[in-house]
Amino acid sequence: MLSLTANAAPTLFSKCETQTQRRRFTIQAAVNEFPSFLPREMEQIKDPFARKLATRVERIPVKVRFSENSIMSSCVKPLVQSNQNPVVLLHGFDSSCLEWRYTFPLLEEAGLETWAIDILGWGFSNLERFRSCDVESKREHFYQLWKSYIKRPMTLVGPSLGAAVAVDFAVSHPEAVENLVLIDASVYAEGTGNLANLPRAAAYAGVSLLKSFPLRLYTIFLAFKGVSFSTSLDWTNIGRLHCLYPWWEDATVSFMISGGYNVGGMIDQVKQKTLIIWGEDDQIISNKLAVRLHCELPNAIIRQIPDCGHLPHVEKPDSVARLILEFMQDYSQKKAEFVPT
């Protein structure tokens, strides 16, 4: 399991791994050459897993209908090519692909073709020429990225608000989604609520607060159990890196005043097999909603992780990686049983 202490990095390797594997990771993690487009504050991040994943972030051009110019869109592309359909990782509200710094390498080591995608308006994409980031724009952007690069039905993984993004996408583009994994899903909020009606000046003031270090640090204490103060400081810096881009405020205000995601009425339209993962000690979204979601989804299983808060893929990466892998293997086996011979 993931062990968090003030003096040690998370331990992700199982006892059965060879010394060669450990040594290779250590050597690779020691050589950090970050892409030039990442904020320079990336150099101050201490977490070796965040630093390692950051070296793999790249921007790829995505042509969308709502812009004359392609959007240089940030993601982590897979090193592993597999005959099995890929797993695609989204992140939560106002976050980035670095959210998957602990679980991503475990999925890759298990042989899965793994992508981590930054949702339009968040993460490290270049939005200098385009800052409209409502739900329709986010959906269109993700679809064009999938159509241009991924090109196969995927296991789509969405944590927190990323679960709402995943539900919206799976219902809108069922041909692109083979199955779903929803983690501590924020799918019952009615969009951004009254924030959508704020005057623009007030919206910008609220967004400025959202970027503030104290508020971000407070959410770390809410989201996780037993994390040391020094780790909390580093994780706060990781979580707000993308906020340092000059277009972040415009993109976030655009999302806020558009009304945001309201997918409660879509849940019973999800046809894909779904794995629900939930931290039993989530202090942000009650695990009672996990039971409700399980009841409302037409084809779902639920797995709760004990002694875990709102972001299991950060707090308990070994458990999350194992659950995703088992879910995909079980799905593939059952799918094979129905293939005519």
VENLIN-V888430 format. One record per helix or strand. SS is the DSSP state (h for helix, s for strand). FROM is the first residue (numbers start at 1). LEN is the number of residues. If there is no record, write none. Layout:
ss:SS from:FROM len:LEN
ss:SS from:FROM len:LEN
//
This chain:
ss:h from:19 len:12
ss:h from:40 len:5
ss:h from:48 len:7
ss:s from:57 len:6
ss:s from:71 len:6
ss:s from:87 len:3
ss:h from:97 len:4
ss:h from:103 len:7
ss:s from:114 len:4
ss:h from:135 len:16
ss:s from:154 len:6
ss:h from:161 len:12
ss:h from:174 len:3
ss:s from:177 len:7
ss:h from:193 len:5
ss:h from:200 len:12
ss:h from:213 len:11
ss:h from:229 len:11
ss:h from:241 len:4
ss:h from:248 len:11
ss:h from:264 len:6
ss:s from:273 len:7
ss:h from:288 len:9
ss:s from:300 len:6
ss:h from:312 len:4
ss:h from:317 len:21
//
